[in-house]
Amino acid sequence: MKGCIFCKIAVRKTPKKFIYEDDEIMAFPDINPIAPVHILIVPKKHVPDFMDLEEDKIFSKLRKVAQKIVKKHGLEGKGFRITINAGGAQIVDHLHLHLIGPLGKAAKM
């Protein structure tokens, strides 16, 4: 979609260091992190909002990538949060997950 920063990142018009990338999904650090780990997990296909998501395949792939990144960053058992801002709550109108951690009492252990 024209003007979408995530679409520009997906086609390499805007440089970004990826934590994960395949043909359908990309993941990279949030530019304004709120925790030591704050990673955006984004489908390369432009989906403007969670409510526009029609393909189970995309959501399933987002889940699988999030699980890989949780393990890679050692967040299992340390508390983490996965959020989707939607319905006008998002800054970028392109479906994406926020993976944030460590969080909660387990993070202090």
C-alpha positions as a Markdown table, in Angstrom:
| # | Residue | x | y | z |
|---|---|---|---|---|
| 1 | Met | 0.0 | 0.0 | 0.0 |
| 2 | Lys | 1.4 | 3.4 | -1.0 |
| 3 | Gly | 2.8 | 5.3 | 2.0 |
| 4 | Cys | 2.7 | 2.4 | 4.4 |
| 5 | Ile | 6.1 | 2.2 | 6.3 |
| 6 | Phe | 5.8 | -1.5 | 6.8 |
| 7 | Cys | 5.2 | -2.1 | 3.1 |
| 8 | Lys | 8.2 | 0.0 | 2.4 |
| 9 | Ile | 10.3 | -2.1 | 4.8 |
| 10 | Ala | 9.0 | -5.3 | 3.2 |
| 11 | Val | 10.2 | -4.3 | -0.3 |
| 12 | Arg | 13.5 | -2.8 | 1.1 |
| 13 | Lys | 12.6 | 0.8 | 0.3 |
| 14 | Thr | 13.2 | 1.6 | 3.9 |
| 15 | Pro | 16.2 | -0.2 | 5.5 |
| 16 | Lys | 15.7 | -2.3 | 8.6 |
| 17 | Lys | 17.6 | -4.9 | 10.5 |
| 18 | Phe | 15.5 | -8.0 | 10.7 |
| 19 | Ile | 15.4 | -10.4 | 13.7 |
| 20 | Tyr | 13.4 | -12.8 | 11.5 |
| 21 | Glu | 12.4 | -12.8 | 7.9 |
| 22 | Asp | 10.8 | -15.3 | 5.4 |
| 23 | Asp | 8.7 | -14.9 | 2.3 |
| 24 | Glu | 5.6 | -13.9 | 4.3 |
| 25 | Ile | 6.7 | -12.5 | 7.7 |
| 26 | Met | 9.3 | -10.0 | 8.9 |
| 27 | Ala | 10.2 | -9.1 | 12.5 |
| 28 | Phe | 12.3 | -6.2 | 13.8 |
| 29 | Pro | 12.8 | -4.1 | 16.9 |
| 30 | Asp | 10.2 | -1.4 | 17.7 |
| 31 | Ile | 11.7 | 2.1 | 17.2 |
| 32 | Asn | 10.2 | 3.1 | 20.6 |
| 33 | Pro | 10.7 | 0.1 | 22.8 |
| 34 | Ile | 8.9 | -0.1 | 26.2 |
| 35 | Ala | 10.8 | -3.2 | 27.4 |
| 36 | Pro | 14.2 | -4.8 | 26.8 |
| 37 | Val | 12.6 | -6.9 | 24.1 |
| 38 | His | 10.0 | -5.1 | 22.0 |
| 39 | Ile | 9.7 | -6.7 | 18.6 |
| 40 | Leu | 7.2 | -6.1 | 15.8 |
| 41 | Ile | 6.1 | -9.2 | 13.9 |
| 42 | Val | 4.6 | -8.1 | 10.6 |
| 43 | Pro | 3.1 | -9.8 | 7.6 |
| 44 | Lys | 4.6 | -8.6 | 4.4 |
| 45 | Lys | 1.2 | -8.6 | 2.7 |
| 46 | His | -0.6 | -5.4 | 3.5 |
| 47 | Val | -3.5 | -6.1 | 5.9 |
| 48 | Pro | -4.7 | -2.7 | 7.2 |
| 49 | Asp | -6.3 | -3.9 | 10.4 |
| 50 | Phe | -7.0 | -7.0 | 12.5 |
| 51 | Met | -10.6 | -6.7 | 11.5 |
| 52 | Asp | -9.5 | -7.0 | 7.8 |
| 53 | Leu | -7.7 | -10.3 | 8.4 |
| 54 | Glu | -9.4 | -13.1 | 6.5 |
| 55 | Glu | -6.6 | -15.6 | 6.1 |
| 56 | Asp | -6.0 | -18.1 | 8.9 |
| 57 | Lys | -2.7 | -18.8 | 7.3 |
| 58 | Ile | -1.3 | -15.3 | 8.1 |
| 59 | Phe | -2.4 | -15.4 | 11.7 |
| 60 | Ser | -1.0 | -18.9 | 12.2 |
| 61 | Lys | 2.3 | -17.9 | 10.7 |
| 62 | Leu | 2.4 | -14.8 | 13.0 |
| 63 | Arg | 1.9 | -17.1 | 15.9 |
| 64 | Lys | 4.6 | -19.5 | 14.9 |
| 65 | Val | 7.1 | -16.7 | 14.3 |
| 66 | Ala | 6.3 | -15.2 | 17.7 |
| 67 | Gln | 6.9 | -18.5 | 19.4 |
| 68 | Lys | 10.3 | -18.8 | 17.7 |
| 69 | Ile | 11.3 | -15.3 | 18.8 |
| 70 | Val | 10.1 | -15.9 | 22.4 |
| 71 | Lys | 12.4 | -18.9 | 22.5 |
| 72 | Lys | 15.3 | -17.2 | 20.7 |
| 73 | His | 15.2 | -14.3 | 23.2 |
| 74 | Gly | 14.8 | -16.5 | 26.3 |
| 75 | Leu | 11.5 | -15.1 | 27.3 |
| 76 | Glu | 9.9 | -18.5 | 28.2 |
| 77 | Gly | 9.2 | -18.4 | 31.9 |
| 78 | Lys | 10.2 | -14.7 | 32.2 |
| 79 | Gly | 6.9 | -13.2 | 31.3 |
| 80 | Phe | 6.0 | -11.6 | 27.9 |
| 81 | Arg | 3.1 | -10.0 | 26.2 |
| 82 | Ile | 1.8 | -10.2 | 22.7 |
| 83 | Thr | -0.5 | -7.4 | 21.6 |
| 84 | Ile | -2.4 | -6.3 | 18.5 |
| 85 | Asn | -3.5 | -2.7 | 18.3 |
| 86 | Ala | -6.6 | -2.4 | 16.1 |
| 87 | Gly | -9.7 | -0.5 | 15.2 |
| 88 | Gly | -7.9 | 2.8 | 15.2 |
| 89 | Ala | -5.6 | 2.1 | 18.2 |
| 90 | Gln | -2.6 | 1.4 | 15.9 |
| 91 | Ile | -0.1 | 4.0 | 14.8 |
| 92 | Val | 0.7 | 2.2 | 11.5 |
| 93 | Asp | -2.4 | 0.9 | 9.7 |
| 94 | His | -0.8 | -2.5 | 8.8 |
| 95 | Leu | -1.5 | -5.6 | 10.9 |
| 96 | His | 1.4 | -6.4 | 13.3 |
| 97 | Leu | 2.1 | -8.0 | 16.7 |
| 98 | His | 4.0 | -6.4 | 19.5 |
| 99 | Leu | 6.1 | -9.0 | 21.4 |
| 100 | Ile | 7.2 | -7.3 | 24.7 |
| 101 | Gly | 9.2 | -8.8 | 27.5 |
| 102 | Pro | 10.4 | -9.7 | 30.0 |
| 103 | Leu | 7.4 | -8.6 | 32.1 |
| 104 | Gly | 5.8 | -9.3 | 35.4 |
| 105 | Lys | 7.0 | -11.0 | 38.5 |
| 106 | Ala | 8.7 | -13.8 | 36.6 |
| 107 | Ala | 11.0 | -11.2 | 34.9 |
| 108 | Lys | 12.6 | -10.5 | 38.3 |
| 109 | Met | 13.5 | -14.1 | 39.0 |
